Amino acid sequence: MASNTSKTARASVRAGQSAGGALSVLGEYKYLIPLANGRFAYVRNLTNGKTTHLKTDSDAFVEEIRTLAGAGHGPKIRAELNALHTTNPEHGWADTEKRLVDAGVFEG
């Protein structure tokens, strides 16, 4: 089957894949991609290269963030949560961060 994409487009996709495939904004990786007004999020795990779709009030979300925080990504995730709250305070990101703090995700 013939491809309708240009050589330049295919090259940029290959370059993006070799860079780890994670969403990058000004050289910084985004760990959280909010969905459905903060009820769900894609969580990009840079330690294993997987992106998971999780409900933000689920135990699986807490454990995924705990894994990332344990790998040293906690401060950046907290900064993202604060930025999401600042941008969309009605989406409950402050509550999400409080649940993570209460669960001891960012300790140690």
NUKEVEX-106380 format. One record per residue: x, y, z of N, C-alpha, C in turn; residue in three letters. Coordinates in nm, 2 decimals, decimal comma. Layout:
BEGIN
> n_u n_v n_w ca_u ca_v ca_w c_u c_v c_w drenvex
> X Y Z X Y Z X Y Z ALA
...
! end
This chain:
BEGIN
> n_u n_v n_w ca_u ca_v ca_w c_u c_v c_w drenvex
> 0,08 -0,12 0,00 0,00 0,00 0,00 0,09 0,12 0,00 MET
> 0,06 0,22 -0,09 0,14 0,34 -0,10 0,11 0,44 0,02 ALA
> 0,21 0,51 0,06 0,19 0,60 0,17 0,17 0,74 0,11 SER
> 0,08 0,82 0,17 0,05 0,95 0,13 0,13 1,06 0,21 ASN
> 0,21 1,01 0,30 0,29 1,11 0,38 0,42 1,15 0,31 THR
> 0,47 1,26 0,33 0,59 1,31 0,27 0,71 1,25 0,34 SER
> 0,83 1,26 0,27 0,95 1,21 0,34 0,98 1,29 0,46 LYS
> 0,95 1,42 0,46 0,98 1,51 0,57 0,89 1,47 0,69 THR
> 0,76 1,44 0,67 0,67 1,40 0,77 0,72 1,27 0,83 ALA
> 0,75 1,17 0,75 0,80 1,05 0,80 0,93 1,06 0,88 ARG
> 1,02 1,15 0,84 1,14 1,17 0,91 1,12 1,24 1,04 ALA
> 1,02 1,33 1,05 1,00 1,39 1,18 0,93 1,30 1,28 SER
> 0,85 1,21 1,23 0,79 1,11 1,32 0,90 1,01 1,37 VAL
> 0,99 0,97 1,28 1,10 0,88 1,33 1,19 0,96 1,43 ARG
> 1,21 1,08 1,41 1,29 1,16 1,50 1,22 1,17 1,64 ALA
> 1,09 1,19 1,63 1,02 1,20 1,76 1,01 1,07 1,83 GLY
> 1,01 0,96 1,76 1,01 0,83 1,82 1,14 0,80 1,89 GLN
> 1,25 0,84 1,82 1,38 0,81 1,88 1,41 0,90 2,00 SER
> 1,34 1,01 2,01 1,36 1,09 2,13 1,28 1,05 2,25 ALA
> 1,23 0,93 2,25 1,16 0,87 2,36 1,01 0,87 2,34 GLY
> 0,96 0,94 2,24 0,82 0,94 2,21 0,73 1,01 2,31 GLY
> 0,78 1,08 2,41 0,70 1,15 2,51 0,67 1,29 2,46 ALA
> 0,56 1,34 2,50 0,52 1,47 2,47 0,62 1,57 2,54 LEU
> 0,67 1,66 2,46 0,78 1,75 2,51 0,73 1,90 2,48 SER
> 0,74 1,98 2,58 0,71 2,12 2,56 0,83 2,20 2,61 VAL
> 0,90 2,27 2,52 1,02 2,34 2,54 1,12 2,26 2,62 LEU
> 1,14 2,14 2,57 1,24 2,05 2,63 1,20 1,98 2,76 GLY
> 1,08 2,01 2,81 1,03 1,95 2,94 0,93 1,84 2,90 GLU
> 0,94 1,72 2,96 0,84 1,62 2,93 0,72 1,65 3,02 TYR
> 0,60 1,62 2,97 0,48 1,63 3,04 0,44 1,49 3,09 LYS
> 0,42 1,48 3,22 0,38 1,35 3,27 0,23 1,33 3,27 TYR
> 0,15 1,43 3,28 0,01 1,42 3,29 -0,06 1,49 3,17 LEU
> -0,15 1,42 3,10 -0,22 1,48 3,00 -0,37 1,47 3,04 ILE
> -0,43 1,59 3,08 -0,56 1,58 3,14 -0,67 1,55 3,04 PRO
> -0,77 1,48 3,08 -0,89 1,44 3,00 -1,01 1,46 3,08 LEU
> -1,12 1,49 3,01 -1,26 1,49 3,08 -1,26 1,58 3,20 ALA
> -1,21 1,70 3,18 -1,22 1,80 3,29 -1,15 1,75 3,42 ASN
> -1,04 1,68 3,40 -0,96 1,64 3,52 -1,01 1,51 3,58 GLY
> -1,11 1,44 3,53 -1,16 1,32 3,59 -1,07 1,20 3,55 ARG
> -1,00 1,21 3,43 -0,91 1,11 3,38 -0,78 1,18 3,33 PHE
> -0,68 1,10 3,31 -0,55 1,16 3,26 -0,47 1,05 3,20 ALA
> -0,40 1,08 3,10 -0,30 0,99 3,05 -0,17 1,02 3,14 TYR
> -0,11 0,92 3,19 0,01 0,93 3,27 0,12 0,87 3,19 VAL
> 0,22 0,96 3,16 0,34 0,91 3,08 0,44 0,87 3,18 ARG
> 0,48 0,74 3,18 0,58 0,69 3,26 0,71 0,68 3,19 ASN
> 0,80 0,77 3,22 0,92 0,78 3,14 1,02 0,67 3,18 LEU
> 0,99 0,60 3,30 1,08 0,49 3,34 1,06 0,37 3,26 THR
> 0,94 0,34 3,21 0,92 0,22 3,13 0,87 0,25 2,99 ASN
> 0,84 0,38 2,96 0,80 0,42 2,82 0,66 0,40 2,79 GLY
> 0,58 0,37 2,89 0,43 0,34 2,87 0,35 0,46 2,91 LYS
> 0,24 0,48 2,84 0,14 0,58 2,87 0,01 0,51 2,91 THR
> -0,04 0,54 3,03 -0,17 0,47 3,07 -0,28 0,57 3,09 THR
> -0,40 0,53 3,06 -0,52 0,61 3,08 -0,58 0,57 3,21 HIS
> -0,59 0,66 3,30 -0,63 0,63 3,44 -0,73 0,74 3,49 LEU
> -0,82 0,69 3,58 -0,91 0,78 3,65 -0,83 0,85 3,76 LYS
> -0,84 0,98 3,77 -0,75 1,05 3,86 -0,78 1,02 4,01 THR
> -0,90 0,97 4,04 -0,93 0,93 4,18 -0,91 0,78 4,21 ASP
> -0,84 0,71 4,12 -0,83 0,57 4,14 -0,70 0,53 4,21 SER
> -0,70 0,41 4,27 -0,57 0,36 4,33 -0,46 0,34 4,23 ASP
> -0,50 0,30 4,11 -0,40 0,28 4,00 -0,33 0,41 3,97 ALA
> -0,40 0,52 3,97 -0,34 0,65 3,94 -0,24 0,68 4,05 PHE
> -0,28 0,66 4,17 -0,19 0,69 4,29 -0,06 0,61 4,28 VAL
> -0,08 0,48 4,24 0,04 0,39 4,23 0,13 0,43 4,12 GLU
> 0,07 0,47 4,01 0,15 0,51 3,89 0,23 0,64 3,92 GLU
> 0,17 0,73 3,99 0,24 0,85 4,03 0,35 0,82 4,14 ILE
> 0,31 0,72 4,23 0,41 0,68 4,33 0,54 0,62 4,26 ARG
> 0,52 0,54 4,16 0,63 0,49 4,08 0,72 0,60 4,03 THR
> 0,65 0,70 3,97 0,73 0,81 3,91 0,80 0,89 4,01 LEU
> 0,73 0,92 4,12 0,79 0,99 4,23 0,91 0,92 4,29 ALA
> 0,90 0,79 4,30 1,01 0,71 4,35 1,13 0,71 4,26 GLY
> 1,11 0,74 4,14 1,22 0,74 4,04 1,27 0,89 4,03 ALA
> 1,22 0,98 4,12 1,28 1,11 4,12 1,20 1,22 4,04 GLY
> 1,08 1,18 3,99 1,01 1,28 3,91 0,90 1,35 3,99 HIS
> 0,89 1,33 4,12 0,79 1,39 4,21 0,78 1,54 4,20 GLY
> 0,89 1,61 4,21 0,88 1,76 4,21 0,82 1,81 4,08 PRO
> 0,86 1,75 3,96 0,80 1,79 3,84 0,65 1,76 3,82 LYS
> 0,61 1,65 3,88 0,47 1,61 3,88 0,39 1,71 3,96 ILE
> 0,44 1,74 4,08 0,37 1,84 4,16 0,36 1,97 4,09 ARG
> 0,47 2,01 4,02 0,46 2,14 3,95 0,36 2,13 3,84 ALA
> 0,35 2,02 3,77 0,24 2,00 3,67 0,11 2,01 3,73 GLU
> 0,09 1,94 3,85 -0,04 1,95 3,91 -0,08 2,09 3,95 LEU
> 0,02 2,17 4,00 -0,01 2,31 4,04 -0,04 2,39 3,91 ASN
> 0,03 2,37 3,80 0,00 2,44 3,68 -0,14 2,40 3,63 ALA
> -0,17 2,28 3,63 -0,31 2,24 3,59 -0,42 2,30 3,68 LEU
> -0,39 2,31 3,81 -0,49 2,38 3,90 -0,50 2,53 3,87 HIS
> -0,38 2,59 3,84 -0,38 2,73 3,81 -0,46 2,76 3,68 THR
> -0,44 2,67 3,58 -0,50 2,69 3,45 -0,65 2,66 3,46 THR
> -0,69 2,55 3,53 -0,83 2,51 3,53 -0,87 2,47 3,68 ASN
> -0,89 2,57 3,76 -0,92 2,54 3,90 -1,05 2,46 3,92 PRO
> -1,14 2,47 3,83 -1,26 2,40 3,84 -1,25 2,25 3,81 GLU
> -1,14 2,20 3,77 -1,12 2,06 3,73 -1,07 1,98 3,85 HIS
> -1,05 2,03 3,96 -1,02 1,96 4,08 -0,88 1,90 4,09 GLY
> -0,78 1,97 4,03 -0,64 1,92 4,04 -0,58 1,94 4,18 TRP
> -0,63 2,04 4,25 -0,58 2,06 4,39 -0,63 1,94 4,48 ALA
> -0,75 1,89 4,45 -0,80 1,77 4,52 -0,72 1,65 4,49 ASP
> -0,68 1,64 4,36 -0,60 1,53 4,31 -0,46 1,53 4,38 THR
> -0,40 1,65 4,39 -0,27 1,66 4,45 -0,29 1,63 4,60 GLU
> -0,39 1,67 4,67 -0,41 1,64 4,81 -0,43 1,49 4,83 LYS
> -0,50 1,42 4,74 -0,51 1,27 4,76 -0,37 1,21 4,75 ARG
> -0,29 1,26 4,66 -0,16 1,20 4,64 -0,07 1,23 4,76 LEU
> -0,08 1,35 4,82 0,00 1,39 4,94 -0,05 1,30 5,06 VAL
> -0,18 1,29 5,07 -0,24 1,21 5,18 -0,19 1,06 5,17 ASP
> -0,17 1,02 5,05 -0,13 0,88 5,03 0,02 0,86 5,05 ALA
> 0,09 0,97 5,07 0,23 0,97 5,10 0,32 0,94 4,97 GLY
> 0,26 0,98 4,86 0,33 0,96 4,73 0,46 1,04 4,72 VAL
> 0,46 1,16 4,76 0,57 1,25 4,74 0,67 1,25 4,86 PHE
> 0,65 1,16 4,95 0,75 1,15 5,07 0,86 1,06 5,04 GLU
> 0,98 1,10 5,10 1,10 1,01 5,09 1,16 1,02 4,96 GLY
! end
